[in-house]
């Protein structure tokens, strides 16, 4: 029987250099710690204009960290920023605790949550890129000793440096190999996307901050319009509950169809290597005809979350795609919902059917605005055309006349062109 690993106690520590969202980022760090099966035992903050180049924190705060580690018998410190290799090494030496910076923490979470082969490869590449500049010899300090005071001679460089170079080459070769595997998977994904474009199947992509409710929105729409209700995605009140991109086909009551994808959530200070590695996964969003940005409206920092989403989308080259802002989790607030603000914003709750209906109308208005309503006269000898229209279009009215089947129908631009010869 599977058992949950024990919860690890940690201290979280951050450097406040007067940034406006510092408190928010520290609270988020605590949530990331929780998502990694850890528990915050204490929280230390230092107000400092710039990091100490050697230890990140000033000497007094390093001493305080050391004392707190001993007093609480904690073995891990988690910092709110990414630290340099020397800062990590020096802090570990001073405190006697393992140092986990924000980037390493997020990478650990991603490594535990990745399910598909693609996600696992992406995370592994990001982890190796993170490790590369942090390599050290087995003796940890042998290179420093060989190149430090005492003449700075190069003649003593031997097995330590050779081992370091071998480790570096091993990691670089591993990255190259993993990228090759990922490229093969990506080729299949590109082929699938090209087929969707060829089939004129519109794509809608859910984007936004982690834990804003993207999976809940997706599952709500799948329950109402999905081809297979069993194909719902995992959802949980936790940062980065899902990493793998899921794509589902939805068929509306009027036969309009579109593909809905759920992408990995964003978070502030998302590691650059991770963003790079997940570009292929996020390509689903870059090819979308419409983006649905899901926002946790009940969170006081929702504007910061929207800014993070905008920055991350810009980092991966996604721009000029129509977007609907979904201000979700209104059920946690004392406000009236669902409500609309124009054609691009909705305040709603993803667990309320009325909200999902209003959202669906918004999606239809944006996604199918180029559809044409027309009347076609199909000869009785062209029964396959009538069958296609009944299965794939919104048929408003059908009459049988002497010349054939007369159908009033709403068509996509492609189908309108395809069946133009039958138009009355």
C-alpha positions as CSV (number, residue, x, y, z in Angstrom):
1,X,0.0,0.0,0.0
2,X,1.3,3.4,-1.0
3,X,2.1,5.8,1.9
4,X,2.6,9.5,1.8
5,X,6.2,10.6,2.5
6,X,6.7,12.5,5.8
7,X,6.2,16.3,5.7
8,X,9.5,18.1,5.8
9,X,9.8,21.1,8.1
10,X,11.5,24.2,6.5
11,X,12.3,27.8,7.2
12,X,11.4,30.3,4.4
13,X,13.5,33.4,4.0
14,X,13.4,36.4,1.8
15,X,15.2,39.6,1.0
16,X,13.0,42.7,0.7
17,X,14.5,45.4,-1.4
18,X,11.4,47.5,-1.3
19,X,9.6,45.7,-4.1
20,X,5.8,46.4,-4.0
21,X,4.7,42.7,-4.2
22,X,7.2,41.3,-1.7
23,X,4.6,40.2,0.9
24,X,2.6,38.5,-1.9
25,X,5.6,36.7,-3.2
26,X,6.5,35.4,0.3
27,X,2.9,34.1,0.8
28,X,3.2,32.4,-2.6
29,X,6.5,30.9,-1.5
30,X,4.7,29.4,1.5
31,X,2.1,27.9,-0.9
32,X,4.8,26.5,-3.1
33,X,6.4,24.9,0.0
34,X,3.0,23.4,0.9
35,X,2.6,22.0,-2.6
36,X,6.0,20.3,-2.2
37,X,4.8,18.4,0.9
38,X,6.7,20.7,3.2
39,X,5.6,22.7,6.3
40,X,6.8,26.2,7.1
41,X,8.1,26.3,10.7
42,X,9.4,29.9,10.6
43,X,9.7,32.8,8.3
44,X,12.7,35.2,8.2
45,X,12.9,38.5,6.3
46,X,15.7,41.0,5.9
47,X,15.2,44.5,4.5
48,X,18.3,45.1,2.3
49,X,18.8,47.3,-0.8
50,X,20.9,44.6,-2.6
51,X,21.8,41.0,-1.9
52,X,25.2,40.2,-0.3
53,X,27.3,38.7,-3.1
54,X,28.7,36.0,-0.9
55,X,25.8,34.9,1.3
56,X,22.8,36.7,-0.1
57,X,21.7,37.8,3.4
58,X,23.8,40.1,5.6
59,X,25.9,38.6,8.3
60,X,23.4,39.3,11.1
61,X,20.6,37.6,9.3
62,X,22.9,34.6,8.4
63,X,23.6,34.3,12.1
64,X,19.9,34.5,12.9
65,X,19.2,31.8,10.3
66,X,21.8,29.5,11.8
67,X,20.4,29.9,15.3
68,X,16.8,29.3,14.1
69,X,17.9,26.2,12.2
70,X,19.4,24.8,15.4
71,X,16.6,25.9,17.7
72,X,13.9,24.3,15.5
73,X,15.9,21.4,14.4
74,X,15.1,22.2,10.8
75,X,17.3,20.8,8.0
76,X,16.1,22.9,5.0
77,X,16.0,26.6,4.2
78,X,13.9,27.8,1.2
79,X,14.7,31.3,-0.2
80,X,12.3,33.5,-2.2
81,X,14.8,34.2,-5.0
82,X,17.2,32.1,-7.1
83,X,20.7,32.2,-5.6
84,X,24.1,31.9,-7.2
85,X,26.1,28.7,-6.7
86,X,28.5,30.4,-4.3
87,X,25.7,31.9,-2.3
88,X,24.1,28.5,-1.9
89,X,27.4,26.9,-1.0
90,X,28.3,29.6,1.6
91,X,24.8,29.6,3.2
92,X,24.8,25.8,3.5
93,X,28.3,26.0,5.1
94,X,27.2,28.7,7.6
95,X,23.9,27.3,8.6
96,X,24.5,23.5,8.3
97,X,21.1,23.2,6.5
98,X,20.2,22.3,2.9
99,X,19.5,25.4,0.9
100,X,16.7,25.3,-1.6
101,X,16.1,28.4,-3.7
102,X,12.8,29.3,-5.3
103,X,13.8,27.9,-8.7
104,X,15.0,24.6,-7.3
105,X,11.7,24.3,-5.3
106,X,9.5,24.8,-8.4
107,X,11.6,22.3,-10.3
108,X,11.1,19.8,-7.5
109,X,7.4,20.3,-7.6
110,X,7.3,19.9,-11.4
111,X,9.4,16.7,-11.2
112,X,6.9,15.2,-8.8
113,X,3.8,16.2,-10.8
114,X,4.9,15.4,-14.4
115,X,2.9,12.5,-15.7
116,X,3.4,12.3,-19.5
117,X,6.7,11.5,-21.2
118,X,6.8,15.0,-22.7
119,X,6.4,16.7,-19.3
120,X,9.0,14.5,-17.7
121,X,11.5,15.3,-20.4
122,X,10.8,19.0,-20.2
123,X,11.3,19.0,-16.4
124,X,14.5,16.9,-16.6
125,X,16.0,19.3,-19.2
126,X,15.2,22.3,-16.9
127,X,16.7,20.5,-13.9
128,X,20.0,19.7,-15.8
129,X,20.3,23.3,-17.0
130,X,19.8,24.4,-13.4
131,X,22.5,22.0,-12.1
132,X,25.1,22.8,-14.8
133,X,26.5,26.0,-13.4
134,X,26.2,24.6,-9.8
135,X,28.5,21.6,-10.4
136,X,31.3,21.2,-7.9
137,X,34.0,18.6,-7.3
138,X,33.6,15.7,-4.9
139,X,35.7,17.5,-2.4
140,X,33.5,20.6,-2.9
141,X,36.3,23.0,-2.4
142,X,39.3,21.4,-4.1
143,X,39.1,23.7,-7.1
144,X,39.0,26.8,-4.8
145,X,42.0,25.5,-3.0
146,X,43.9,24.8,-6.2
147,X,43.3,28.3,-7.6
148,X,43.2,30.4,-4.4
149,X,45.9,31.9,-2.3
150,X,49.3,30.4,-2.2
151,X,50.6,31.3,-5.7
152,X,47.5,30.7,-7.9
153,X,49.5,28.0,-9.8
154,X,47.8,26.0,-12.5
155,X,50.2,23.1,-12.0
156,X,48.2,21.5,-9.3
157,X,45.0,21.2,-11.3
158,X,44.4,17.5,-11.7
159,X,41.7,15.0,-10.9
160,X,39.3,17.5,-9.3
161,X,39.0,19.7,-12.4
162,X,39.0,16.6,-14.7
163,X,36.1,15.2,-12.7
164,X,34.3,18.5,-12.9
165,X,34.7,18.7,-16.7
166,X,33.6,15.1,-17.0
167,X,30.4,15.9,-15.0
168,X,29.8,19.0,-17.1
169,X,30.2,17.0,-20.4
170,X,27.9,14.3,-19.0
171,X,25.1,16.8,-18.3
172,X,25.6,18.6,-21.6
173,X,25.3,15.2,-23.4
174,X,22.3,14.3,-21.4
175,X,20.6,17.6,-22.3
176,X,21.3,17.0,-26.0
177,X,19.9,13.4,-25.8
178,X,16.8,14.5,-24.0
179,X,16.2,17.4,-26.5
180,X,16.4,14.8,-29.3
181,X,13.7,12.7,-27.6
182,X,11.6,15.8,-27.0
183,X,11.9,16.9,-30.6
184,X,10.5,13.6,-31.8
185,X,7.5,14.1,-29.5
186,X,7.1,17.7,-30.7
187,X,7.1,16.5,-34.3
188,X,4.0,14.4,-33.6
189,X,2.4,17.4,-31.8
190,X,3.1,19.7,-34.7
191,X,1.5,17.1,-37.1
192,X,-1.6,17.0,-34.9
193,X,-1.9,20.7,-34.8
194,X,-1.5,21.0,-38.6
195,X,-4.3,18.4,-39.0
196,X,-6.6,20.4,-36.8
197,X,-5.9,23.5,-38.8
198,X,-6.6,21.6,-42.0
199,X,-9.8,20.3,-40.6
200,X,-10.9,23.9,-39.7
201,X,-11.3,22.9,-36.1
202,X,-11.1,26.1,-33.9
203,X,-8.8,25.9,-30.9
204,X,-9.5,27.6,-27.5
205,X,-6.7,27.5,-24.9
206,X,-7.1,28.1,-21.1
207,X,-4.2,30.1,-19.7
208,X,-3.5,31.8,-16.4
209,X,-2.1,31.6,-12.9
210,X,-1.7,28.2,-11.3
211,X,-4.7,27.3,-9.1
212,X,-6.9,29.9,-10.6
213,X,-9.4,27.2,-11.7
214,X,-8.5,26.4,-15.3
215,X,-9.1,22.7,-14.8
216,X,-12.4,23.3,-13.1
217,X,-13.5,25.5,-16.0
218,X,-12.4,22.8,-18.5
219,X,-14.1,20.0,-16.6
220,X,-17.3,22.0,-16.4
221,X,-17.4,22.5,-20.1
222,X,-16.4,18.9,-20.8
223,X,-19.3,17.7,-18.6
224,X,-21.7,19.9,-20.6
225,X,-20.4,19.5,-24.1
226,X,-17.6,16.9,-24.2
227,X,-17.6,13.9,-26.5
228,X,-16.5,11.7,-23.6
229,X,-17.4,12.8,-20.0
230,X,-14.8,10.4,-18.6
231,X,-12.0,12.5,-20.2
232,X,-12.0,15.1,-17.4
233,X,-8.7,16.5,-16.1
234,X,-7.3,16.4,-12.6
235,X,-8.2,19.3,-10.4
236,X,-7.2,20.2,-6.8
237,X,-6.8,23.3,-4.7
238,X,-3.1,23.3,-5.0
239,X,-0.4,25.1,-7.0
240,X,0.6,23.2,-10.1
241,X,-1.9,20.4,-9.6
242,X,-1.7,19.7,-13.4
243,X,1.3,20.1,-15.7
244,X,0.4,18.1,-18.8
245,X,-1.5,19.8,-21.6
246,X,-4.9,18.2,-22.1
247,X,-7.0,18.7,-25.3
248,X,-10.7,17.9,-25.5
249,X,-13.2,18.2,-28.3
250,X,-16.5,20.0,-27.4
251,X,-19.7,19.9,-29.5
252,X,-22.3,22.5,-28.7
253,X,-26.0,21.9,-29.1
254,X,-26.0,23.7,-32.5
255,X,-23.3,21.3,-33.7
256,X,-20.5,23.9,-33.6
257,X,-17.3,22.3,-32.4
258,X,-14.0,23.5,-31.0
259,X,-11.0,22.0,-29.2
260,X,-10.3,23.2,-25.7
261,X,-6.8,22.8,-24.2
262,X,-5.7,23.2,-20.6
263,X,-2.1,24.4,-20.2
264,X,0.4,24.5,-17.3
265,X,-0.3,27.3,-14.9
266,X,2.0,30.2,-14.4
267,X,3.6,31.6,-11.2
268,X,5.7,34.7,-10.4
269,X,9.4,34.2,-11.0
270,X,8.8,31.1,-13.0
271,X,12.3,29.7,-13.8
272,X,13.5,30.8,-17.2
273,X,14.8,27.3,-18.0
274,X,11.4,25.9,-17.2
275,X,9.6,28.4,-19.4
276,X,12.1,27.5,-22.2
277,X,11.5,23.7,-21.7
278,X,7.7,24.1,-21.7
279,X,7.5,26.2,-24.8
280,X,6.5,23.1,-26.8
281,X,3.7,22.3,-24.4
282,X,2.5,25.9,-24.5
283,X,2.5,25.8,-28.3
284,X,-1.1,24.7,-28.0
285,X,-1.8,28.2,-26.7
286,X,0.3,29.9,-29.3
287,X,-1.8,28.2,-32.1
288,X,-5.1,29.0,-30.4
289,X,-7.9,31.1,-32.1
290,X,-9.0,32.3,-28.6
291,X,-7.4,32.4,-25.2
292,X,-9.4,32.1,-22.0
293,X,-7.4,33.7,-19.1
294,X,-8.7,32.3,-15.8
295,X,-8.2,34.6,-12.9
296,X,-8.8,33.9,-9.2
297,X,-11.0,37.0,-8.6
298,X,-11.2,36.2,-4.8
299,X,-7.5,36.7,-4.4
300,X,-6.5,40.2,-3.4
301,X,-3.5,40.0,-5.6
302,X,-5.3,39.0,-8.8
303,X,-3.9,42.0,-10.7
304,X,-0.4,40.8,-9.9
305,X,-1.4,37.4,-11.2
306,X,-2.7,38.9,-14.5
307,X,0.5,40.8,-14.9
308,X,2.5,37.5,-14.4
309,X,0.4,35.8,-17.0
310,X,0.9,38.6,-19.5
311,X,4.7,38.6,-18.9
312,X,4.9,34.8,-19.3
313,X,2.8,34.8,-22.5
314,X,5.1,37.5,-23.9
315,X,8.2,35.4,-22.9
316,X,6.9,32.5,-25.0
317,X,6.0,34.7,-28.0
318,X,2.2,34.6,-27.6
319,X,0.6,37.9,-28.7
320,X,-2.3,39.3,-30.8
321,X,-4.6,36.4,-30.0
322,X,-8.2,37.4,-28.9
323,X,-8.7,36.8,-25.1
324,X,-11.6,36.5,-22.7
325,X,-10.8,37.3,-19.1
326,X,-12.6,34.9,-16.8
327,X,-12.8,36.4,-13.3
328,X,-13.4,33.0,-11.5
329,X,-14.2,32.0,-7.9
330,X,-17.0,34.6,-7.5
331,X,-18.7,32.1,-5.2
332,X,-16.1,33.0,-2.6
333,X,-17.1,36.6,-2.7
334,X,-20.2,38.6,-1.7
335,X,-21.0,39.8,-5.2
336,X,-23.6,39.1,-7.9
337,X,-22.6,36.7,-10.6
338,X,-22.4,35.7,-13.4
339,X,-22.1,39.1,-15.0
340,X,-20.5,40.4,-18.3
341,X,-18.4,43.4,-19.0
342,X,-18.6,43.7,-22.8
343,X,-17.5,40.7,-24.9
344,X,-14.2,40.1,-23.3
345,X,-14.8,39.8,-19.5
346,X,-17.0,37.6,-17.3
347,X,-17.3,37.4,-13.5
348,X,-18.4,33.8,-12.7
349,X,-17.9,30.6,-10.8
350,X,-16.7,27.6,-12.7
351,X,-18.8,25.3,-10.5
352,X,-22.1,27.1,-11.4
353,X,-24.0,25.9,-14.5
354,X,-25.4,29.4,-15.3
355,X,-21.8,30.8,-15.3
356,X,-20.7,28.1,-17.7
357,X,-23.7,28.8,-20.0
358,X,-22.8,32.5,-20.1
359,X,-19.2,31.7,-20.8
360,X,-20.2,29.4,-23.6
361,X,-22.2,32.2,-25.2
362,X,-19.1,34.5,-25.0
363,X,-16.9,31.8,-26.6
364,X,-19.4,31.3,-29.4
365,X,-19.6,35.1,-30.1
366,X,-15.8,35.3,-30.4
367,X,-15.0,32.0,-32.0
368,X,-17.8,31.9,-34.6
369,X,-18.3,35.5,-35.5
370,X,-17.5,34.8,-39.1
371,X,-20.2,32.2,-39.5
372,X,-22.8,32.9,-42.2
373,X,-26.5,32.1,-42.2
374,X,-27.8,31.1,-45.6
375,X,-30.3,28.9,-47.4
376,X,-29.2,26.0,-49.6
377,X,-31.1,23.9,-52.1
378,X,-29.6,20.4,-52.2
379,X,-30.7,18.1,-55.0
380,X,-32.1,14.8,-53.7
381,X,-29.2,13.1,-55.5
382,X,-26.8,14.8,-53.1
383,X,-27.9,13.2,-49.9
384,X,-24.4,13.1,-48.5
385,X,-24.3,16.9,-48.4
386,X,-27.5,17.0,-46.3
387,X,-26.1,14.3,-43.9
388,X,-22.9,16.4,-43.5
389,X,-24.8,19.6,-42.7
390,X,-27.0,17.8,-40.2
391,X,-24.0,16.3,-38.5
392,X,-21.6,19.3,-38.6
393,X,-23.6,22.5,-38.9
394,X,-26.4,24.4,-37.1
395,X,-29.5,23.6,-39.2
396,X,-32.2,26.2,-38.5
397,X,-34.9,24.9,-40.8
398,X,-35.5,22.1,-43.4
399,X,-38.1,22.0,-46.1
400,X,-38.6,19.5,-48.9
401,X,-39.5,21.0,-52.3
402,X,-39.8,19.6,-55.8
403,X,-36.1,20.4,-56.6
404,X,-34.6,18.9,-53.5
405,X,-34.0,19.6,-49.8
406,X,-34.1,23.3,-48.9
407,X,-32.0,24.0,-45.7
408,X,-31.5,27.2,-43.8
409,X,-28.2,26.7,-42.1
410,X,-25.4,28.5,-40.3
411,X,-22.0,27.7,-41.8
412,X,-18.3,28.4,-41.2
413,X,-16.6,30.5,-43.8
414,X,-14.9,27.3,-45.1
415,X,-18.2,25.4,-45.4
416,X,-19.9,28.4,-46.9
417,X,-17.4,28.5,-49.7
418,X,-17.6,24.7,-50.1
419,X,-21.3,24.6,-50.6
420,X,-21.7,28.0,-52.4
421,X,-23.0,26.3,-55.5
422,X,-26.2,25.3,-53.7
423,X,-27.0,28.8,-52.3
424,X,-30.4,30.2,-53.3
